[in-house]
Amino acid sequence: MAYLIGAVLALAVVGLAAIVQLDRDGAFYPTVLVVVASYYVLFAVMGGSTRALMVESLIMTAFLVVAVVGFRQNLWLVAAALGAHGIMDSFHGRVVTNPGVPAWWPPFCMTFDIVAAGYLAWLLWRRHATLLTQQKPLIY
């Protein structure tokens, strides 16, 4: 059920962002990446584990750096980092002991991240393909 809800919610979020053009300037997906990466820090606080808080903060910082660099340089980095966060969700519990993480969170977050990453990659590929065929700038 967590996989289904993650996929449906991701499609709803990216769909709404596209409809109301929140994703038009390129800041939306880096922001999503930062928010997604911050949840494990929140769970560490909820679980009362200082060690988990330190480790999760380091991991979040890495994703934050990629979000900023990707926003400034190339959104493909953001798509890759969202996908990487989804992959990390699949083994996170074996690497970091974080007592605040709900059991359903890793599969939910993994699915959300991968669907969002796939959608962003599709947008970027479509934009690139359009630029190649039309040879004129396309507002993102």
C-alpha positions in Angstrom: 0.0 0.0 0.0 2.9 2.4 0.8 4.2 1.9 -2.8 0.8 2.8 -4.3 0.3 5.8 -2.1 3.8 7.0 -2.9 3.3 6.8 -6.6 -0.2 8.4 -6.6 1.0 11.2 -4.3 4.1 11.9 -6.5 1.9 12.0 -9.6 -0.5 14.3 -7.9 2.3 16.6 -6.7 4.1 16.8 -10.1 0.8 17.0 -11.9 -0.4 20.0 -9.8 3.0 21.6 -10.2 2.7 21.3 -14.0 -0.9 22.5 -14.1 -0.3 25.7 -12.0 3.2 26.1 -13.4 5.0 25.9 -10.1 7.8 23.9 -11.9 8.3 26.6 -14.6 11.4 28.3 -13.3 13.3 25.2 -12.3 13.3 25.8 -8.5 10.4 23.4 -7.8 12.3 20.1 -8.0 15.4 21.2 -6.1 13.0 22.3 -3.4 11.2 18.9 -3.4 14.7 17.2 -3.1 15.6 19.3 0.0 12.2 18.7 1.6 12.3 14.9 0.9 15.9 14.7 2.3 14.9 16.6 5.4 12.3 14.1 6.6 14.9 11.6 7.9 16.3 14.4 10.1 12.8 15.1 11.4 12.4 11.4 12.2 15.7 11.4 14.1 14.4 14.3 16.2 11.1 12.4 16.8 13.1 9.3 17.7 15.3 11.1 20.2 18.5 9.8 18.7 21.4 12.2 18.7 23.5 9.8 16.6 20.8 9.4 14.0 20.3 13.2 14.0 24.0 13.7 13.2 24.1 11.0 10.5 20.8 12.1 8.9 22.0 15.8 8.9 25.1 14.8 7.0 23.1 12.9 4.4 20.6 15.7 4.1 23.4 18.2 3.6 24.8 16.1 0.7 21.4 16.2 -1.0 21.0 19.9 -0.2 24.4 20.6 -1.9 23.3 18.6 -5.0 19.9 20.5 -5.1 21.7 23.9 -5.0 24.3 22.9 -7.6 21.6 21.2 -9.8 19.4 24.3 -9.6 22.3 26.6 -10.6 24.0 24.3 -13.2 21.9 21.5 -14.5 18.5 20.0 -13.4 19.7 16.6 -14.5 21.7 16.5 -11.3 18.4 17.0 -9.3 16.7 14.3 -11.2 19.6 11.9 -10.5 19.7 12.9 -6.8 15.9 12.3 -6.5 16.4 8.9 -8.0 19.4 8.3 -5.7 17.4 9.3 -2.7 14.8 6.7 -3.7 17.5 4.1 -4.0 18.9 5.1 -0.6 15.4 4.6 0.9 15.6 0.9 -0.1 18.6 0.3 2.2 18.5 3.3 4.6 17.5 1.2 7.6 20.5 -1.1 7.2 22.9 1.8 7.2 21.4 4.2 9.7 19.6 3.2 12.9 16.8 5.9 13.2 14.1 4.9 15.7 11.8 7.7 14.5 11.3 6.3 11.0 7.9 4.8 10.5 7.9 1.3 9.0 6.0 2.4 5.9 8.2 5.4 5.2 11.0 3.8 3.2 8.8 2.2 0.6 6.6 5.2 0.4 9.5 7.6 0.0 11.3 5.4 -2.4 8.3 5.3 -4.7 7.6 9.0 -4.4 11.3 9.9 -5.2 11.6 7.6 -8.1 8.3 8.7 -9.7 9.2 12.4 -9.2 12.7 11.8 -10.6 11.3 9.9 -13.6 8.9 12.8 -14.3 11.6 15.4 -14.0 13.8 13.4 -16.3 11.0 13.1 -18.8 10.4 16.9 -18.7 14.1 17.5 -19.2 14.4 15.0 -22.0 11.3 16.4 -23.7 12.7 20.0 -23.3 16.0 18.9 -24.8 14.3 17.1 -27.7 12.2 20.1 -28.4 15.2 22.4 -28.4 17.0 20.1 -30.8 14.1 20.0 -33.3 13.0 23.7 -33.0 16.4 25.3 -32.4 14.8 28.0 -30.3 14.7 28.6 -26.5 12.0 27.0 -24.5 10.8 28.5 -21.3 10.9 25.8 -18.6 
